[in-house]
Amino acid sequence: MTEDTLSRVFAALADPTRRDMVARLTEGDATASQLAEPYRMTLQAVYKHLRVLEDAGLVSRPRGPQPRPVRLEVGALDLMDTWIERHRARAERRYRRLDAVLAQMKEDEDDEDHRGGHRGRPEVAGHPDDA
């Protein structure tokens, strides 16, 4: 699957009705009529949603007479998962590096405080805050 396929998958899942259809298909195959049951739309509109999901590679329907079962194709979900996990791993590495830098800064600050150093504003004799 290519990057173009990934774009089609994300675009197809941008619609809440199609996301719901995919979620329902994780429980098992269903016909278009079964998928249409909870929606207030025509069967023709359901077929349009199914066409978008098919074009994205998220579902398939075998050739043959109606009713045909709609089947979830997990390969498209695997493609999304791979993309998401790659970017999640990069972000987590970046945050771990930031955490390490912050921990080192805190440690350096604590060491400075224990040696009697002061990193705040310098003491000035007669300053109004000294009263």
N, C-alpha and C positions, 0 to 999 in steps of 0.2 A: 504494500500500500504506500502511496506517495504522500507528499505534503499536501497536494491538491485533494486527496481523499480525506485527509485529516480536516481540511477546511470544510469540506462537505459534511463531514460527521458533526463537527461543532455547529455548523449552520443549521443542520437538521434538528439538533437537540436544543437549539435556541428557543424553539416553540414548546410551551408547556404541555400541549396536547400530545405532541410527538414524544416528549420525555415520559409522559404518563403511559403511553402505549408501549414504549420500550420497557418501562418498569413492570408493566403487567405481563409482558412477554417473558420476563425472567422467571415467571411462575410456570410457563409452559406455552406451547403453540396455541393459537386461537385463530378463528376465522375473522374476516373483515366484519361480519355482522356481530360477532361476539365482542370485538374491539369497539364497535360503534355504540354498544348498549349504554354506557354511562354518559354519553355526550348528546348534547342537543344540537345535532347537525345531521345533515343528510348522509346517506351511505356514499354518495358521490364525493362529498367533502372528506370522508374517512379515506376513500381510495386515493384522493390527492395527497393526504398526509402519508399514506403508505408508499406512494410513489417517491416522495422525497426521502423517506427512510430507506427505500430500496436503492435509489440512486446513490445514497451515501454508503451503502453496503452494510447498513445496520440490520436490515431484515431481508428475508427472501420468501418467495412464494413459488412452489413448484408449478410447472406448466400442467394444464389439465382442466377438467371441468370444475365448475364452482360447486360447492364451496371448497376453496383451497386453504390449507392452513398457512398462517403467517408464522415464520420461524425467525427467532432472534439469531443474528450472526455475531458471535462473540469476538471474532477477529477485529472488527471495528472498535469494540470496547478495549481490546488489548492494545490497539494502536494508540488510542487516547491515553490509556494507562501508562504506556511507555513514555509518551510525550510529557505527561504530567509528572511522572516520577523523576524523569531526567531534570526537569526544571525545579522540582521540589528539592532534589539532592543538591543542586547548585546553590539554591537559596539557603539551605541548611548549612552547607559548608561556609558560606559567607557569614551567616549568623554565628557559627562556632568561632570563626576567626575574630569577629567583633567581640564576642564574649571573652576570648582570650586576651585581647587588647585591653578591654575594660578591667578584667581581673588583674592584669599586670599593672595598670594605672592605679588601681585601688591598693595593690600591694606596695607599689612605690610610694604612694601617699601615706600609707600606714607606717612604712619604714621611716619616712621623713618626719612624721609626727613623733615617733618613738625616739628619734635622735635629737629632738628638741627644736627642730626647724619649724618655721611657721610659713605657710604659703599664702596667708591672707594679706590684708592691706598692712603696710608697714606702720609701726607705732610712730605717732607724731606727738611730741610734747605739746600739751595745751589744746589738743583737739577737743571740740565740744562733746564728742561721744565718750570721752574718757571720764567724764564726771560721774 
